[in-house]
Amino acid sequence: MKLPEGIRDEDLKLFLDFLSIPTTNDNLEAQLKGAHFLKSRLEDLGFNVELLPIKPKGLKLQGRSPIRFSDEDSERYIVYAYPEGMNPSELPLVIYGHYDVVPAMGWEEAFSPKLLEEEGDIRVYARGANDMKGGIFAGLLAVGEYKSKYGRLPKVKFILVTDEEEWSKGAWSIVYHYKEILEGAKLVIVPEIGDGSAEAGSEGLLIGRRGRVVFDLRIKGIPYHGAKPIEGVNPVLRLRAAIDTLSDLQLGYDPRMGIYDSLAILSLETPSYQLTIPEEVRLRVDLHYTSEFLRKLAFEGAELSSGYEERLVKWLEWRLYPKVDGLEIKLMDRPTPFPPLWMENPEKVREILGDIPKRYNLIVSVGSSVADENVLATLKAEYPELIIVDLCPVGRGSHSVGEWISLNSLVRIRDILLEIF
């Protein structure tokens, strides 16, 4: 099998070795191995590399951060790298990524990468190939190519985190404890998966992502013996009114972002004893919202301030409480804040990237799901010149069996990065 031009056998071996490390968030040993793997490769290229613990050393749990850290977070790392001899605060470009991956989910070969030639393309199948070790690999390829051409490193720094697939603790730790590593940056490029680029067979450019908040709903009843249901109140019967009301909520389309709001029931639980009417029904409801949604609710601009999530709870209460008896609504309990909406000014993106999107036929869009980029965007108040974009390679199957990335596409991502350098 002939590799795409620009990928050497030794490059491919490094990529496959990286993919074979099962850096799931429940595998601390593999996460440490992944961090040191990246550190070693970046040092080989000529970078100074620091491993910053997600939970900073000496941090008191009652500190200024809203993150609830675990003991293991002091042994999980942000890989921060900048060229030797350069002042990191004077580097205008950041390549950002996450090296954690979701579990195998029954895929026996998830961490045994393989290459297949399909549809005129060479694809690498492995967990994390598309989300997003492939993008990190493209960044390393670009730097290596630049160094071989010009004899020096480009003015770029790498910020590679973990925990993106769970609570974005790495990204939130940057916001609250390491924000100085973004000082001087004008453009953050995240070579992350996008929406629709694989189906279209072309790379994508995301300039925003919807925001997200998750609600926990409890519908109370009165438990009683199942043989005498009339003596109790069955919350399952009240559930119908809740589902009907959720289905009728007025969500909409955001013409600026080019995407719809969405609401989904993620889980339904009815804890009960045998032959007993349950005491309650529990629902978990996911809301992905747009800027138009916030504007209609007069929340625009408030998503980066404290308290906006509670205001969304009030919005849901106002719609459900009159129609559903015994209802209680709370925000889902999680160790980090919810990722707020993020959207760049398209004109500013064009100013900084010029005609690159047009020449490379990049599909410019907004992401339907949230990611670390939403978190980093909360720093725009302090770094107003900062632009964040996703540069999306072609791949499919993220979070599922059969995840793959196109090697040909990673070469094109490398070429785009070289132009930006």
TORVEXPA-453122 format. One record per residue (C-alpha): x negated, y, z negated; residue number from 1. Coordinates in nm, 3 decimals, m for minus. Each point is the difference from the previous one (the first is absolute). Example, Ala and Ser with C-alpha at 12.3 -4.5 7.8 and 13.67 -1.06 7.14 Angstrom:
        c1        c2        c3   resi
    m1.230    m0.450    m0.780      1
    m0.137     0.344     0.066      2
//
This chain:
        c1        c2        c3   resi
     0.000     0.000     0.000      1
    m0.147     0.334     0.108      2
     0.024     0.269    m0.266      3
     0.117     0.352     0.089      4
    m0.281     0.234     0.100      5
    m0.138     0.171    m0.308      6
     0.049    m0.291    m0.241      7
    m0.312    m0.209    m0.058      8
    m0.001    m0.351    m0.143      9
    m0.146     0.132    m0.327     10
     0.274     0.264    m0.021     11
     0.269    m0.264     0.043     12
    m0.161    m0.221    m0.264     13
     0.011     0.287    m0.250     14
     0.367     0.059     0.079     15
     0.089    m0.366    m0.040     16
    m0.196    m0.020    m0.325     17
     0.192     0.305    m0.126     18
     0.333    m0.159     0.095     19
    m0.089    m0.324    m0.177     20
    m0.017     0.178    m0.339     21
     0.350    m0.040    m0.153     22
     0.022     0.352    m0.145     23
     0.353    m0.033    m0.136     24
     0.082     0.211    m0.303     25
     0.027    m0.307    m0.224     26
    m0.356    m0.109     0.084     27
    m0.242     0.224    m0.189     28
    m0.305    m0.205     0.099     29
     0.081     0.034     0.371     30
     0.071     0.372    m0.036     31
    m0.343     0.049    m0.156     32
    m0.153    m0.205     0.281     33
     0.184     0.213     0.257     34
    m0.121     0.325    m0.158     35
    m0.361    m0.119    m0.007     36
     0.028    m0.131     0.356     37
     0.098     0.350     0.118     38
    m0.266     0.161    m0.217     39
    m0.269    m0.218     0.152     40
     0.109     0.067     0.357     41
     0.022     0.377    m0.052     42
    m0.343     0.005    m0.166     43
    m0.142    m0.192     0.298     44
     0.132     0.279     0.223     45
    m0.173     0.266    m0.214     46
     0.274     0.117    m0.237     47
    m0.022     0.083    m0.367     48
     0.271    m0.212    m0.161     49
     0.173     0.042    m0.335     50
     0.244    m0.246    m0.152     51
     0.257     0.204    m0.192     52
     0.214    m0.204    m0.240     53
     0.374     0.048     0.050     54
     0.023     0.051    m0.374     55
    m0.281     0.249    m0.067     56
    m0.243    m0.095    m0.272     57
     0.088     0.147    m0.338     58
     0.350     0.101     0.112     59
     0.257     0.002    m0.276     60
     0.330    m0.155     0.097     61
     0.178     0.309    m0.126     62
    m0.204     0.218     0.236     63
     0.128     0.241     0.263     64
     0.082    m0.275     0.248     65
     0.350    m0.150     0.037     66
    m0.160    m0.327     0.112     67
     0.043    m0.294    m0.235     68
    m0.330    m0.181     0.033     69
    m0.066    m0.365    m0.080     70
    m0.324    m0.127    m0.152     71
    m0.106    m0.138     0.339     72
     0.026     0.344     0.164     73
    m0.338     0.094    m0.149     74
    m0.147    m0.285     0.210     75
     0.172     0.088     0.327     76
    m0.170     0.260     0.213     77
     0.034     0.284     0.245     78
    m0.291    m0.029     0.246     79
    m0.122     0.356     0.062     80
    m0.278     0.051     0.257     81
    m0.172     0.296     0.166     82
    m0.316     0.023     0.214     83
    m0.332     0.017    m0.181     84
    m0.138     0.354    m0.005     85
     0.337     0.167     0.063     86
     0.209     0.200    m0.245     87
     0.331    m0.190    m0.025     88
     0.195     0.322    m0.065     89
    m0.111     0.126     0.344     90
     0.126    m0.300     0.196     91
     0.320     0.088     0.191     92
     0.113    m0.352     0.092     93
     0.119    m0.290    m0.218     94
     0.071    m0.357     0.109     95
     0.242    m0.136    m0.258     96
     0.120    m0.355    m0.038     97
     0.102    m0.275    m0.238     98
    m0.170    m0.337    m0.024     99
     0.264    m0.178    m0.209    100
     0.243    m0.229     0.183    101
     0.331    m0.170    m0.073    102
     0.000    m0.369    m0.102    103
    m0.005    m0.288     0.250    104
     0.376    m0.062    m0.046    105
    m0.029    m0.364     0.105    106
    m0.239     0.063     0.291    107
    m0.262    m0.270    m0.045    108
    m0.252     0.162     0.237    109
     0.047     0.354    m0.133    110
    m0.362     0.033    m0.109    111
    m0.153    m0.219     0.270    112
    m0.019     0.250     0.288    113
     0.029    m0.125     0.357    114
    m0.025     0.158     0.345    115
     0.249    m0.064     0.277    116
     0.010     0.133     0.353    117
     0.360     0.097     0.073    118
     0.162     0.216     0.267    119
    m0.338     0.123     0.121    120
    m0.093     0.105    m0.352    121
    m0.229    m0.143    m0.268    122
     0.182    m0.016    m0.332    123
    m0.124    m0.077    m0.348    124
     0.249    m0.182    m0.221    125
    m0.042     0.037    m0.377    126
     0.161     0.159    m0.301    127
    m0.102     0.366    m0.007    128
    m0.112     0.006     0.364    129
     0.265     0.258     0.085    130
     0.063     0.141    m0.348    131
    m0.265     0.131    m0.013    132
    m0.345    m0.157     0.008    133
     0.000     0.030     0.379    134
     0.023     0.378    m0.025    135
    m0.287     0.014    m0.250    136
    m0.205    m0.218     0.236    137
     0.069     0.244     0.286    138
    m0.128     0.286    m0.218    139
    m0.321    m0.189    m0.075    140
    m0.041    m0.082     0.370    141
     0.034     0.367     0.091    142
    m0.261     0.110    m0.252    143
    m0.243    m0.270     0.114    144
     0.046     0.098     0.363    145
    m0.048     0.370    m0.079    146
    m0.320    m0.073    m0.192    147
    m0.142    m0.212     0.281    148
     0.070     0.278     0.255    149
    m0.115     0.303    m0.198    150
    m0.237    m0.140    m0.262    151
     0.199     0.147    m0.287    152
     0.331    m0.048    m0.179    153
     0.306     0.212     0.081    154
     0.133     0.252    m0.252    155
     0.251    m0.241    m0.148    156
     0.071    m0.156    m0.336    157
     0.182    m0.324    m0.074    158
     0.259    m0.040    m0.275    159
     0.115    m0.362    m0.023    160
     0.240    m0.099    m0.277    161
     0.192    m0.293    m0.138    162
     0.354    m0.048    m0.137    163
     0.170     0.164     0.301    164
     0.213    m0.310     0.044    165
     0.139     0.028    m0.354    166
     0.011     0.335    m0.180    167
    m0.259     0.216     0.183    168
    m0.199     0.028    m0.321    169
    m0.316     0.067     0.199    170
     0.157     0.295     0.183    171
     0.167     0.142    m0.311    172
    m0.329    m0.034    m0.189    173
    m0.159     0.222     0.267    174
     0.279     0.255    m0.046    175
    m0.034     0.016    m0.380    176
    m0.364    m0.090    m0.066    177
    m0.217     0.018     0.312    178
     0.151     0.272     0.217    179
    m0.343     0.164     0.038    180
    m0.098    m0.277     0.245    181
     0.236     0.166     0.250    182
    m0.164     0.340    m0.042    183
    m0.103     0.146     0.336    184
     0.209    m0.246     0.202    185
     0.207     0.141     0.285    186
     0.122    m0.324     0.157    187
     0.080    m0.337    m0.158    188
     0.035    m0.283     0.252    189
     0.167    m0.320    m0.118    190
    m0.042    m0.282     0.259    191
     0.318    m0.160    m0.132    192
     0.287    m0.193     0.157    193
     0.279     0.200     0.161    194
     0.353    m0.050     0.129    195
     0.053    m0.126     0.351    196
    m0.357     0.021     0.133    197
    m0.035    m0.378     0.030    198
     0.325    m0.035     0.193    199
    m0.106     0.281     0.235    200
    m0.350    m0.140     0.037    201
    m0.157     0.335    m0.078    202
    m0.167     0.161    m0.300    203
     0.199     0.242    m0.214    204
    m0.044     0.324    m0.191    205
     0.214     0.050    m0.309    206
     0.034     0.357    m0.125    207
     0.233    m0.076    m0.289    208
     0.187    m0.262    m0.198    209
     0.335    m0.003    m0.174    210
     0.018     0.028    m0.378    211
     0.124    m0.280    m0.223    212
     0.176    m0.044    m0.330    213
     0.148    m0.317    m0.155    214
     0.296    m0.013    m0.235    215
     0.101    m0.271    m0.247    216
     0.378    m0.030    m0.039    217
     0.171    m0.186    m0.280    218
     0.372    m0.070     0.010    219
     0.127    m0.097    m0.342    220
     0.287    m0.239    m0.073    221
     0.141    m0.178    m0.303    222
    m0.116    m0.362    m0.028    223
     0.256    m0.267    m0.079    224
     0.057    m0.370     0.045    225
     0.028    m0.081     0.369    226
     0.320    m0.199    m0.059    227
     0.169     0.321    m0.118    228
    m0.129     0.267     0.240    229
     0.294     0.230    m0.067    230
    m0.130     0.054    m0.355    231
    m0.327     0.150     0.127    232
    m0.112     0.249     0.265    233
    m0.200    m0.154     0.283    234
    m0.270     0.241     0.127    235
    m0.025    m0.202     0.321    236
     0.346     0.128     0.094    237
    m0.119     0.354    m0.064    238
    m0.294    m0.067     0.227    239
     0.219     0.025     0.308    240
     0.077     0.365    m0.065    241
    m0.370     0.073    m0.045    242
    m0.099    m0.170     0.327    243
     0.286     0.166     0.191    244
    m0.102     0.341    m0.132    245
    m0.369    m0.056     0.078    246
     0.095    m0.106     0.353    247
     0.203     0.318     0.049    248
    m0.269     0.243    m0.119    249
    m0.064     0.272     0.253    250
    m0.356    m0.055     0.114    251
    m0.123     0.155     0.319    252
    m0.259     0.070     0.267    253
    m0.285     0.248    m0.028    254
    m0.068     0.157     0.342    255
    m0.328     0.151    m0.123    256
    m0.137    m0.333    m0.119    257
     0.179    m0.202     0.268    258
     0.121    m0.263    m0.246    259
     0.304    m0.097    m0.209    260
     0.046    m0.024    m0.375    261
     0.058    m0.353    m0.123    262
     0.143    m0.165    m0.308    263
    m0.031    m0.370    m0.080    264
     0.094    m0.233    m0.284    265
    m0.325    m0.184    m0.079    266
     0.122    m0.241    m0.265    267
     0.310    m0.113    m0.188    268
    m0.007    m0.179    m0.334    269
     0.280    m0.134    m0.217    270
    m0.142    m0.139    m0.326    271
     0.254    m0.225    m0.169    272
     0.053    m0.308    m0.216    273
     0.184    m0.299     0.138    274
     0.376     0.045     0.015    275
    m0.027     0.360    m0.119    276
     0.102     0.318     0.176    277
    m0.329     0.194     0.036    278
    m0.067     0.304    m0.213    279
    m0.147     0.199     0.288    280
    m0.106     0.004     0.363    281
    m0.335     0.158     0.098    282
    m0.081     0.150     0.337    283
    m0.320     0.152     0.130    284
     0.064     0.262     0.269    285
    m0.267     0.147     0.228    286
     0.034     0.347     0.156    287
    m0.240     0.113     0.273    288
     0.078     0.366     0.067    289
    m0.093     0.273     0.248    290
    m0.054     0.374    m0.024    291
     0.351     0.055     0.143    292
     0.144    m0.208    m0.286    293
    m0.176     0.223    m0.252    294
     0.105     0.314     0.186    295
     0.365    m0.098    m0.008    296
    m0.027    m0.055    m0.372    297
    m0.186     0.330    m0.045    298
    m0.306    m0.192    m0.120    299
    m0.232     0.114     0.277    300
    m0.342     0.082    m0.139    301
     0.088    m0.163    m0.331    302
    m0.129    m0.347     0.087    303
    m0.353     0.098    m0.104    304
     0.114     0.143    m0.332    305
     0.087    m0.178    m0.320    306
     0.354    m0.111    m0.055    307
     0.115    m0.052     0.358    308
     0.046    m0.376    m0.055    309
     0.238     0.068    m0.289    310
     0.192     0.234     0.228    311
     0.043    m0.285     0.245    312
     0.140    m0.211    m0.284    313
     0.256     0.274    m0.062    314
     0.085    m0.004     0.370    315
     0.075    m0.374    m0.016    316
     0.187     0.030    m0.329    317
     0.225     0.269     0.145    318
     0.103    m0.238     0.279    319
     0.030    m0.326    m0.193    320
     0.125     0.085    m0.348    321
     0.355     0.099     0.105    322
     0.046    m0.328     0.188    323
    m0.183    m0.263    m0.206    324
     0.088    m0.070    m0.362    325
    m0.267    m0.107    m0.248    326
    m0.286     0.133     0.215    327
    m0.344     0.111    m0.114    328
    m0.265     0.137     0.241    329
    m0.371     0.035    m0.074    330
    m0.318     0.038     0.198    331
    m0.189    m0.324     0.046    332
    m0.266    m0.030    m0.268    333
    m0.345     0.004     0.165    334
    m0.356     0.088    m0.108    335
    m0.040     0.287     0.252    336
     0.228     0.273     0.140    337
     0.197    m0.073     0.314    338
    m0.168     0.109     0.325    339
     0.160     0.324     0.121    340
     0.072     0.098     0.357    341
    m0.296     0.108     0.214    342
     0.017     0.185     0.333    343
    m0.270     0.193     0.187    344
     0.056     0.306     0.217    345
    m0.027    m0.136     0.358    346
    m0.162     0.323     0.117    347
    m0.279    m0.031    m0.254    348
    m0.057    m0.362     0.102    349
    m0.030     0.110     0.364    350
    m0.245     0.273    m0.098    351
    m0.234    m0.245    m0.168    352
     0.033    m0.297     0.240    353
     0.036     0.192     0.326    354
     0.097    m0.219     0.296    355
    m0.121    m0.327    m0.155    356
     0.355    m0.132    m0.063    357
     0.096     0.066     0.364    358
    m0.315    m0.145     0.153    359
     0.027    m0.320    m0.205    360
     0.380    m0.028     0.043    361
     0.052    m0.001    m0.374    362
     0.361    m0.045    m0.110    363
     0.059     0.295    m0.235    364
     0.262    m0.075    m0.265    365
     0.088    m0.009    m0.370    366
    m0.032    m0.319    m0.205    367
     0.311    m0.164    m0.138    368
    m0.172    m0.136    m0.310    369
    m0.210     0.169    m0.267    370
    m0.375    m0.040    m0.053    371
    m0.294     0.158    m0.183    372
     0.017     0.292     0.243    373
     0.319     0.117    m0.174    374
    m0.196     0.007    m0.326    375
    m0.301     0.186     0.138    376
     0.234     0.262     0.147    377
     0.088     0.112    m0.353    378
    m0.346     0.165    m0.006    379
     0.092     0.241     0.279    380
     0.088     0.264    m0.259    381
    m0.367     0.002    m0.101    382
    m0.142    m0.074     0.346    383
     0.240     0.185     0.233    384
    m0.222    m0.048     0.306    385
     0.003    m0.379    m0.034    386
     0.156    m0.193     0.290    387
     0.082    m0.370    m0.040    388
     0.075    m0.229     0.296    389
     0.028    m0.372     0.062    390
    m0.185    m0.137     0.302    391
     0.180    m0.327     0.066    392
    m0.156    m0.298     0.178    393
     0.210    m0.259     0.183    394
     0.093    m0.295    m0.217    395
     0.297    m0.179    m0.149    396
     0.117    m0.224    m0.282    397
    m0.095     0.209    m0.302    398
     0.132    m0.153    m0.323    399
     0.099    m0.316     0.189    400
    m0.137    m0.326     0.135    401
    m0.205     0.045     0.317    402
    m0.139     0.350    m0.059    403
    m0.234     0.110     0.280    404
    m0.202     0.293     0.130    405
    m0.118     0.070     0.354    406
    m0.380     0.016     0.031    407
     0.042     0.197     0.325    408
     0.209     0.253    m0.189    409
    m0.258     0.031    m0.277    410
    m0.257     0.092     0.266    411
     0.233     0.277     0.121    412
     0.045     0.122    m0.360    413
    m0.379     0.003    m0.028    414
    m0.024     0.209     0.318    415
     0.256     0.250    m0.129    416
    m0.190     0.034    m0.327    417
    m0.324     0.058     0.192    418
     0.164     0.293     0.180    419
     0.125     0.143    m0.328    420
    m0.348    m0.031    m0.155    421
//
